[in-house]
Amino acid sequence: MVNVKGKWALITGAARGIGYLSAKFMAQQGCNLILHSRDLSHTEKVMAEVKALGVEAYAVAADLDDLDAVAKMLQEIDALQVPVDIVLNNAGLQIAYRTEYFKTPVEDYLVSFRVNTIAPAMICYHFMPKMIERGFGRILNTTSGIRLEPEQAGYSASKAALDKITIDLGKTVQGTDVCINLTDPGWCRTDLGGSQAPNAPESAIPGIVVGAFIDDKKSGRYLGAQNFTGMTLEEAVRKAEAEFESPY
C-alpha cells in the first residue's frame, strides 16, 4: 500500500460533500493538499481543519466551466513549486433533470462537457507527464453510475467521455508506478446527489480514494466506492488489488 505521508494531492471540489470528506481523510494519512473550489472563501473551513491535522495546504480557485480559468489555476499550482503526486478530479456538475428530454438544450451538453470532461482532462494532461518524469503518480477521475436515463443525458454523456479518456490514458502507463483509474462515490446525499439518495456521503470513504493507495501498477479500473463501505483503508486496498482488474 502506498504511503502518502508528505506527498501532495490536488482535490477539486474540496469545499463540500465527497471532496471535503476526501480532503479530511487524505490529511489524516499525512498527505499535503491543494484544495480547489470555485471561490477561495469556500475552502476556508476545510483549509483550517486539514492544517489542524498537521499537513501543509494551499487553496486555489477556478470555475471549471471557464477553461481559461482552469488553465490559470494550473499555472498557479505550478508556481507553488510542489510536486503534485495525486490528483482527485472530484468536482462535477449535474446540470439538470429534463423530463421533456427530447427538448434537452444544447447548453446542457456544452456546460456538462466543459465541467465534467474537458476540465478534468486538462488537469490530467497537465500533471501526468510530470508524474511520469518523476516515476510516481495517482490520478482518480470521478465517474457516475447513472445510465438508461435520457433525462440526464448531458451529465451522463460527459461522464462517459471522461471514462473513455481515463481508460485510454491508462493504457499508456500500465505497468508503471503512475496509475490513472476511475472512482464512483455512488448515489450519496450531497448537494449533487440530493436528499433522496440512499447513501450517506461518509459511505464513500475510504473507497472514493482507494485508487490513491493501490500499489500494483494497474490503471483503467472502475473502483466503485460503495464496494468498500465500512472497510479500513488497508482492507479496501487489498480488495481493490485482488478483485478489480484493469481492462487491458
ZADO-1210 file (C-alpha; in nm, 4 decimals, padded with zeros to 6 digits):
<atoms>
<atom x="00.0000" y="00.0000" z="00.0000" code="MET" pos="1"/>
<atom x="00.1293" y="00.3445" z="-00.0907" code="VAL" pos="2"/>
<atom x="00.2339" y="00.5663" z="00.1974" code="ASN" pos="3"/>
<atom x="00.1066" y="00.9158" z="00.1115" code="VAL" pos="4"/>
<atom x="00.2629" y="01.0921" z="00.4091" code="LYS" pos="5"/>
<atom x="00.4420" y="01.4014" z="00.2812" code="GLY" pos="6"/>
<atom x="00.3067" y="01.3650" z="-00.0720" code="LYS" pos="7"/>
<atom x="00.0913" y="01.6318" z="-00.2375" code="TRP" pos="8"/>
<atom x="-00.2637" y="01.5807" z="-00.3598" code="ALA" pos="9"/>
<atom x="-00.4819" y="01.8143" z="-00.5639" code="LEU" pos="10"/>
<atom x="-00.8511" y="01.7710" z="-00.4845" code="ILE" pos="11"/>
<atom x="-01.1060" y="01.9536" z="-00.6972" code="THR" pos="12"/>
<atom x="-01.4387" y="02.0425" z="-00.5414" code="GLY" pos="13"/>
<atom x="-01.2837" y="02.0160" z="-00.1957" code="ALA" pos="14"/>
<atom x="-01.5112" y="02.2592" z="-00.0137" code="ALA" pos="15"/>
<atom x="-01.8046" y="02.0264" z="00.0472" code="ARG" pos="16"/>
<atom x="-01.9508" y="01.6797" z="00.0081" code="GLY" pos="17"/>
<atom x="-01.7282" y="01.3980" z="-00.1120" code="ILE" pos="18"/>
<atom x="-01.4391" y="01.6343" z="-00.1864" code="GLY" pos="19"/>
<atom x="-01.4446" y="01.7719" z="00.1669" code="TYR" pos="20"/>
<atom x="-01.4509" y="01.4232" z="00.3179" code="LEU" pos="21"/>
<atom x="-01.1711" y="01.3112" z="00.0858" code="SER" pos="22"/>
<atom x="-00.9576" y="01.6075" z="00.1893" code="ALA" pos="23"/>
<atom x="-01.0032" y="01.5302" z="00.5574" code="LYS" pos="24"/>
<atom x="-00.9255" y="01.1619" z="00.5014" code="PHE" pos="25"/>
<atom x="-00.6115" y="01.2301" z="00.2994" code="MET" pos="26"/>
<atom x="-00.4905" y="01.4771" z="00.5621" code="ALA" pos="27"/>
<atom x="-00.5405" y="01.2110" z="00.8279" code="GLN" pos="28"/>
<atom x="-00.2990" y="00.9951" z="00.6298" code="GLN" pos="29"/>
<atom x="-00.0415" y="01.2761" z="00.6354" code="GLY" pos="30"/>
<atom x="-00.0937" y="01.3921" z="00.2771" code="CYS" pos="31"/>
<atom x="-00.0374" y="01.7600" z="00.1959" code="ASN" pos="32"/>
<atom x="-00.3183" y="01.9185" z="-00.0023" code="LEU" pos="33"/>
<atom x="-00.4019" y="02.1642" z="-00.2758" code="ILE" pos="34"/>
<atom x="-00.7711" y="02.2355" z="-00.2318" code="LEU" pos="35"/>
<atom x="-00.9787" y="02.3632" z="-00.5215" code="HIS" pos="36"/>
<atom x="-01.3151" y="02.5344" z="-00.5158" code="SER" pos="37"/>
<atom x="-01.4896" y="02.7994" z="-00.7240" code="ARG" pos="38"/>
<atom x="-01.4052" y="03.0707" z="-00.4704" code="ASP" pos="39"/>
<atom x="-01.1247" y="03.0828" z="-00.2144" code="LEU" pos="40"/>
<atom x="-01.3730" y="03.1653" z="00.0605" code="SER" pos="41"/>
<atom x="-01.5384" y="02.8273" z="00.0106" code="HIS" pos="42"/>
<atom x="-01.2306" y="02.6324" z="00.1249" code="THR" pos="43"/>
<atom x="-01.1553" y="02.8353" z="00.4377" code="GLU" pos="44"/>
<atom x="-01.3203" y="02.5791" z="00.6664" code="LYS" pos="45"/>
<atom x="-01.1557" y="02.2714" z="00.5191" code="VAL" pos="46"/>
<atom x="-00.8202" y="02.4515" z="00.4985" code="MET" pos="47"/>
<atom x="-00.8281" y="02.5200" z="00.8708" code="ALA" pos="48"/>
<atom x="-00.9331" y="02.1648" z="00.9506" code="GLU" pos="49"/>
<atom x="-00.6657" y="01.9896" z="00.7443" code="VAL" pos="50"/>
<atom x="-00.3915" y="02.2211" z="00.8690" code="LYS" pos="51"/>
<atom x="-00.5002" y="02.1363" z="01.2239" code="ALA" pos="52"/>
<atom x="-00.4175" y="01.7752" z="01.1346" code="LEU" pos="53"/>
<atom x="-00.0569" y="01.8778" z="01.0783" code="GLY" pos="54"/>
<atom x="-00.0303" y="01.8857" z="00.6992" code="VAL" pos="55"/>
<atom x="00.0518" y="02.1678" z="00.4609" code="GLU" pos="56"/>
<atom x="-00.2260" y="02.3023" z="00.2417" code="ALA" pos="57"/>
<atom x="-00.2897" y="02.5603" z="-00.0261" code="TYR" pos="58"/>
<atom x="-00.6163" y="02.6784" z="-00.1771" code="ALA" pos="59"/>
<atom x="-00.6794" y="02.7539" z="-00.5436" code="VAL" pos="60"/>
<atom x="-00.9943" y="02.8715" z="-00.7171" code="ALA" pos="61"/>
<atom x="-01.1435" y="02.8307" z="-01.0623" code="ALA" pos="62"/>
<atom x="-01.4845" y="02.7861" z="-01.2155" code="ASP" pos="63"/>
<atom x="-01.4378" y="02.4651" z="-01.4157" code="LEU" pos="64"/>
<atom x="-01.6887" y="02.5923" z="-01.6688" code="ASP" pos="65"/>
<atom x="-01.4325" y="02.8608" z="-01.7597" code="ASP" pos="66"/>
<atom x="-01.1462" y="02.6774" z="-01.9297" code="LEU" pos="67"/>
<atom x="-00.9242" y="02.9870" z="-01.9287" code="ASP" pos="68"/>
<atom x="-00.9671" y="02.9961" z="-01.5510" code="ALA" pos="69"/>
<atom x="-00.8687" y="02.6290" z="-01.5325" code="VAL" pos="70"/>
<atom x="-00.5509" y="02.7000" z="-01.7301" code="ALA" pos="71"/>
<atom x="-00.4696" y="02.9928" z="-01.4997" code="LYS" pos="72"/>
<atom x="-00.5253" y="02.7713" z="-01.1940" code="MET" pos="73"/>
<atom x="-00.2794" y="02.5156" z="-01.3291" code="LEU" pos="74"/>
<atom x="-00.0199" y="02.7893" z="-01.3677" code="GLN" pos="75"/>
<atom x="-00.0833" y="02.8990" z="-01.0083" code="GLU" pos="76"/>
<atom x="-00.0315" y="02.5428" z="-00.8876" code="ILE" pos="77"/>
<atom x="00.2962" y="02.5189" z="-01.0798" code="ASP" pos="78"/>
<atom x="00.4070" y="02.8406" z="-00.9102" code="ALA" pos="79"/>
<atom x="00.3703" y="02.6715" z="-00.5720" code="LEU" pos="80"/>
<atom x="00.6687" y="02.4551" z="-00.6730" code="GLN" pos="81"/>
<atom x="00.5403" y="02.1412" z="-00.5037" code="VAL" pos="82"/>
<atom x="00.5151" y="01.8024" z="-00.6777" code="PRO" pos="83"/>
<atom x="00.1544" y="01.7053" z="-00.7382" code="VAL" pos="84"/>
<atom x="00.1729" y="01.3316" z="-00.6733" code="ASP" pos="85"/>
<atom x="-00.2019" y="01.2619" z="-00.6547" code="ILE" pos="86"/>
<atom x="-00.4981" y="01.4136" z="-00.8375" code="VAL" pos="87"/>
<atom x="-00.8559" y="01.3571" z="-00.7266" code="LEU" pos="88"/>
<atom x="-01.0757" y="01.5003" z="-01.0017" code="ASN" pos="89"/>
<atom x="-01.3791" y="01.5099" z="-00.7772" code="ASN" pos="90"/>
<atom x="-01.5617" y="01.8273" z="-00.8846" code="ALA" pos="91"/>
<atom x="-01.8569" y="01.7798" z="-01.1163" code="GLY" pos="92"/>
<atom x="-02.1859" y="01.9301" z="-01.2260" code="LEU" pos="93"/>
<atom x="-02.5195" y="01.7558" z="-01.2743" code="GLN" pos="94"/>
<atom x="-02.6793" y="02.0281" z="-01.4784" code="ILE" pos="95"/>
<atom x="-03.0493" y="01.9385" z="-01.4971" code="ALA" pos="96"/>
<atom x="-03.3146" y="01.6676" z="-01.4967" code="TYR" pos="97"/>
<atom x="-03.5110" y="01.7078" z="-01.8188" code="ARG" pos="98"/>
<atom x="-03.8483" y="01.5390" z="-01.8028" code="THR" pos="99"/>
<atom x="-03.9086" y="01.6552" z="-02.1605" code="GLU" pos="100"/>
<atom x="-03.5778" y="01.5105" z="-02.2665" code="TYR" pos="101"/>
<atom x="-03.6396" y="01.5458" z="-02.6401" code="PHE" pos="102"/>
<atom x="-03.6144" y="01.9196" z="-02.5729" code="LYS" pos="103"/>
<atom x="-03.2776" y="01.8947" z="-02.3979" code="THR" pos="104"/>
<atom x="-03.0954" y="02.2208" z="-02.4767" code="PRO" pos="105"/>
<atom x="-02.7541" y="02.2155" z="-02.6381" code="VAL" pos="106"/>
<atom x="-02.6198" y="02.4143" z="-02.3432" code="GLU" pos="107"/>
<atom x="-02.6700" y="02.1091" z="-02.1195" code="ASP" pos="108"/>
<atom x="-02.4042" y="01.9332" z="-02.3222" code="TYR" pos="109"/>
<atom x="-02.1722" y="02.2302" z="-02.3557" code="LEU" pos="110"/>
<atom x="-02.1633" y="02.3049" z="-01.9834" code="VAL" pos="111"/>
<atom x="-02.1518" y="01.9376" z="-01.8804" code="SER" pos="112"/>
<atom x="-01.8604" y="01.8602" z="-02.1091" code="PHE" pos="113"/>
<atom x="-01.6626" y="02.1651" z="-02.0044" code="ARG" pos="114"/>
<atom x="-01.7001" y="02.0897" z="-01.6330" code="VAL" pos="115"/>
<atom x="-01.7099" y="01.7095" z="-01.6247" code="ASN" pos="116"/>
<atom x="-01.4861" y="01.6151" z="-01.9163" code="THR" pos="117"/>
<atom x="-01.2633" y="01.8882" z="-02.0566" code="ILE" pos="118"/>
<atom x="-01.1522" y="02.0480" z="-01.7284" code="ALA" pos="119"/>
<atom x="-01.0558" y="01.7114" z="-01.5712" code="PRO" pos="120"/>
<atom x="-00.8795" y="01.6149" z="-01.8951" code="ALA" pos="121"/>
<atom x="-00.6817" y="01.9393" z="-01.8880" code="MET" pos="122"/>
<atom x="-00.5753" y="01.8607" z="-01.5327" code="ILE" pos="123"/>
<atom x="-00.4725" y="01.5064" z="-01.6305" code="CYS" pos="124"/>
<atom x="-00.2768" y="01.6266" z="-01.9331" code="TYR" pos="125"/>
<atom x="-00.1007" y="01.8884" z="-01.7218" code="HIS" pos="126"/>
<atom x="00.0147" y="01.6701" z="-01.4336" code="PHE" pos="127"/>
<atom x="00.0501" y="01.3241" z="-01.5839" code="MET" pos="128"/>
<atom x="00.3712" y="01.3949" z="-01.7814" code="PRO" pos="129"/>
<atom x="00.5281" y="01.5376" z="-01.4664" code="LYS" pos="130"/>
<atom x="00.4271" y="01.2213" z="-01.2768" code="MET" pos="131"/>
<atom x="00.5802" y="01.0041" z="-01.5487" code="ILE" pos="132"/>
<atom x="00.9025" y="01.2043" z="-01.5324" code="GLU" pos="133"/>
<atom x="00.9225" y="01.1608" z="-01.1531" code="ARG" pos="134"/>
<atom x="00.8218" y="00.7942" z="-01.1720" code="GLY" pos="135"/>
<atom x="00.5168" y="00.8148" z="-00.9451" code="PHE" pos="136"/>
<atom x="00.1610" y="00.9406" z="-00.9622" code="GLY" pos="137"/>
<atom x="-00.2005" y="00.8569" z="-00.8917" code="ARG" pos="138"/>
<atom x="-00.4980" y="01.0097" z="-01.0722" code="ILE" pos="139"/>
<atom x="-00.8601" y="00.9363" z="-00.9874" code="LEU" pos="140"/>
<atom x="-01.1336" y="01.0638" z="-01.2171" code="ASN" pos="141"/>
<atom x="-01.4837" y="01.0616" z="-01.0713" code="THR" pos="142"/>
<atom x="-01.7402" y="00.8908" z="-01.2891" code="THR" pos="143"/>
<atom x="-02.1097" y="00.8134" z="-01.2440" code="SER" pos="144"/>
<atom x="-02.3227" y="00.5020" z="-01.2418" code="GLY" pos="145"/>
<atom x="-02.6216" y="00.6825" z="-01.3953" code="ILE" pos="146"/>
<atom x="-02.7469" y="00.5036" z="-01.7050" code="ARG" pos="147"/>
<atom x="-03.0676" y="00.4498" z="-01.9004" code="LEU" pos="148"/>
<atom x="-03.1836" y="00.7984" z="-01.8049" code="GLU" pos="149"/>
<atom x="-03.2181" y="01.0260" z="-02.1082" code="PRO" pos="150"/>
<atom x="-03.3417" y="01.2868" z="-01.8601" code="GLU" pos="151"/>
<atom x="-02.9759" y="01.3365" z="-01.7584" code="GLN" pos="152"/>
<atom x="-02.8163" y="01.2897" z="-02.0989" code="ALA" pos="153"/>
<atom x="-02.5729" y="01.5819" z="-02.0817" code="GLY" pos="154"/>
<atom x="-02.4332" y="01.4709" z="-01.7479" code="TYR" pos="155"/>
<atom x="-02.4190" y="01.1016" z="-01.8367" code="SER" pos="156"/>
<atom x="-02.2544" y="01.1625" z="-02.1737" code="ALA" pos="157"/>
<atom x="-01.9893" y="01.3878" z="-02.0195" code="SER" pos="158"/>
<atom x="-01.9032" y="01.1224" z="-01.7611" code="LYS" pos="159"/>
<atom x="-01.8919" y="00.8504" z="-02.0288" code="ALA" pos="160"/>
<atom x="-01.6452" y="01.0650" z="-02.2217" code="ALA" pos="161"/>
<atom x="-01.4304" y="01.1049" z="-01.9102" code="LEU" pos="162"/>
<atom x="-01.4374" y="00.7259" z="-01.8671" code="ASP" pos="163"/>
<atom x="-01.3040" y="00.6839" z="-02.2207" code="LYS" pos="164"/>
<atom x="-01.0268" y="00.9383" z="-02.1713" code="ILE" pos="165"/>
<atom x="-00.9243" y="00.7733" z="-01.8428" code="THR" pos="166"/>
<atom x="-00.9121" y="00.4222" z="-01.9865" code="ILE" pos="167"/>
<atom x="-00.7212" y="00.5327" z="-02.2960" code="ASP" pos="168"/>
<atom x="-00.4658" y="00.7276" z="-02.0896" code="LEU" pos="169"/>
<atom x="-00.4298" y="00.4338" z="-01.8539" code="GLY" pos="170"/>
<atom x="-00.3039" y="00.2132" z="-02.1365" code="LYS" pos="171"/>
<atom x="-00.0045" y="00.4438" z="-02.1790" code="THR" pos="172"/>
<atom x="00.1163" y="00.3935" z="-01.8191" code="VAL" pos="173"/>
<atom x="00.0007" y="00.0381" z="-01.7447" code="GLN" pos="174"/>
<atom x="00.2715" y="-00.1471" z="-01.5527" code="GLY" pos="175"/>
<atom x="00.4357" y="00.1699" z="-01.4252" code="THR" pos="176"/>
<atom x="00.4040" y="00.3487" z="-01.0919" code="ASP" pos="177"/>
<atom x="00.1788" y="00.6119" z="-01.2494" code="VAL" pos="178"/>
<atom x="-00.1794" y="00.4891" z="-01.2212" code="CYS" pos="179"/>
<atom x="-00.4960" y="00.6524" z="-01.3504" code="ILE" pos="180"/>
<atom x="-00.8294" y="00.4998" z="-01.2546" code="ASN" pos="181"/>
<atom x="-01.1991" y="00.5761" z="-01.2237" code="LEU" pos="182"/>
<atom x="-01.3797" y="00.6218" z="-00.8958" code="THR" pos="183"/>
<atom x="-01.7514" y="00.6493" z="-00.8236" code="ASP" pos="184"/>
<atom x="-01.8963" y="00.7537" z="-00.4877" code="PRO" pos="185"/>
<atom x="-02.2368" y="00.6026" z="-00.5624" code="GLY" pos="186"/>
<atom x="-02.5597" y="00.7904" z="-00.5094" code="TRP" pos="187"/>
<atom x="-02.4938" y="00.9892" z="-00.1930" code="CYS" pos="188"/>
<atom x="-02.6827" y="01.2602" z="-00.0084" code="ARG" pos="189"/>
<atom x="-02.4718" y="01.5534" z="-00.1272" code="THR" pos="190"/>
<atom x="-02.5647" y="01.8798" z="-00.2944" code="ASP" pos="191"/>
<atom x="-02.5280" y="01.6987" z="-00.6265" code="LEU" pos="192"/>
<atom x="-02.6964" y="01.3717" z="-00.5243" code="GLY" pos="193"/>
<atom x="-02.9871" y="01.5300" z="-00.3407" code="GLY" pos="194"/>
<atom x="-03.1657" y="01.4444" z="-00.0180" code="SER" pos="195"/>
<atom x="-03.3369" y="01.1327" z="-00.1579" code="GLN" pos="196"/>
<atom x="-03.0113" y="00.9475" z="-00.2227" code="ALA" pos="197"/>
<atom x="-02.9810" y="00.6182" z="-00.0314" code="PRO" pos="198"/>
<atom x="-02.6213" y="00.6571" z="00.0835" code="ASN" pos="199"/>
<atom x="-02.4614" y="00.8869" z="00.3375" code="ALA" pos="200"/>
<atom x="-02.1598" y="01.0747" z="00.1994" code="PRO" pos="201"/>
<atom x="-01.9433" y="00.9051" z="00.4614" code="GLU" pos="202"/>
<atom x="-02.0163" y="00.5684" z="00.2977" code="SER" pos="203"/>
<atom x="-01.7862" y="00.6704" z="00.0112" code="ALA" pos="204"/>
<atom x="-01.4845" y="00.6723" z="00.2424" code="ILE" pos="205"/>
<atom x="-01.2344" y="00.5060" z="00.2024" code="PRO" pos="206"/>
<atom x="-01.3442" y="00.3689" z="-00.1358" code="GLY" pos="207"/>
<atom x="-01.3510" y="00.7021" z="-00.3148" code="ILE" pos="208"/>
<atom x="-00.9740" y="00.7437" z="-00.2605" code="VAL" pos="209"/>
<atom x="-00.8599" y="00.3805" z="-00.2590" code="VAL" pos="210"/>
<atom x="-00.7040" y="00.4298" z="-00.6024" code="GLY" pos="211"/>
<atom x="-00.4526" y="00.6692" z="-00.4481" code="ALA" pos="212"/>
<atom x="-00.3162" y="00.3892" z="-00.2314" code="PHE" pos="213"/>
<atom x="-00.3068" y="00.0890" z="-00.4660" code="ILE" pos="214"/>
<atom x="00.0427" y="-00.0362" z="-00.5364" code="ASP" pos="215"/>
<atom x="00.0029" y="-00.2929" z="-00.8147" code="ASP" pos="216"/>
<atom x="00.0710" y="-00.0694" z="-01.1151" code="LYS" pos="217"/>
<atom x="-00.2699" y="-00.1185" z="-01.2799" code="LYS" pos="218"/>
<atom x="-00.4754" y="00.1511" z="-01.4475" code="SER" pos="219"/>
<atom x="-00.8114" y="00.1934" z="-01.6170" code="GLY" pos="220"/>
<atom x="-01.0125" y="00.0302" z="-01.3413" code="ARG" pos="221"/>
<atom x="-01.3567" y="00.1241" z="-01.2134" code="TYR" pos="222"/>
<atom x="-01.3378" y="00.1473" z="-00.8349" code="LEU" pos="223"/>
<atom x="-01.6913" y="00.1974" z="-00.7069" code="GLY" pos="224"/>
<atom x="-01.6680" y="00.3396" z="-00.3553" code="ALA" pos="225"/>
<atom x="-01.9720" y="00.1548" z="-00.2248" code="GLN" pos="226"/>
<atom x="-01.7815" y="-00.1732" z="-00.2675" code="ASN" pos="227"/>
<atom x="-01.5548" y="-00.0661" z="00.0184" code="PHE" pos="228"/>
<atom x="-01.8004" y="00.0854" z="00.2682" code="THR" pos="229"/>
<atom x="-01.7159" y="00.0038" z="00.6281" code="GLY" pos="230"/>
<atom x="-01.3661" y="-00.1234" z="00.5496" code="MET" pos="231"/>
<atom x="-01.0387" y="00.0034" z="00.6830" code="THR" pos="232"/>
<atom x="-00.8092" y="00.1587" z="00.4258" code="LEU" pos="233"/>
<atom x="-00.5850" y="-00.1476" z="00.4375" code="GLU" pos="234"/>
<atom x="-00.8795" y="-00.3795" z="00.3756" code="GLU" pos="235"/>
<atom x="-01.0038" y="-00.1621" z="00.0903" code="ALA" pos="236"/>
<atom x="-00.6642" y="-00.1603" z="-00.0811" code="VAL" pos="237"/>
<atom x="-00.6360" y="-00.5378" z="-00.0572" code="ARG" pos="238"/>
<atom x="-00.9847" y="-00.5792" z="-00.2043" code="LYS" pos="239"/>
<atom x="-00.9177" y="-00.3313" z="-00.4848" code="ALA" pos="240"/>
<atom x="-00.5968" y="-00.5042" z="-00.5856" code="GLU" pos="241"/>
<atom x="-00.7434" y="-00.8550" z="-00.5628" code="ALA" pos="242"/>
<atom x="-01.0869" y="-00.8076" z="-00.7188" code="GLU" pos="243"/>
<atom x="-01.0796" y="-00.5120" z="-00.9582" code="PHE" pos="244"/>
<atom x="-00.8993" y="-00.5852" z="-01.2816" code="GLU" pos="245"/>
<atom x="-00.7685" y="-00.3414" z="-01.5359" code="SER" pos="246"/>
<atom x="-00.9284" y="-00.3625" z="-01.8850" code="PRO" pos="247"/>
<atom x="-00.6044" y="-00.4104" z="-02.0778" code="TYR" pos="248"/>
</atoms>
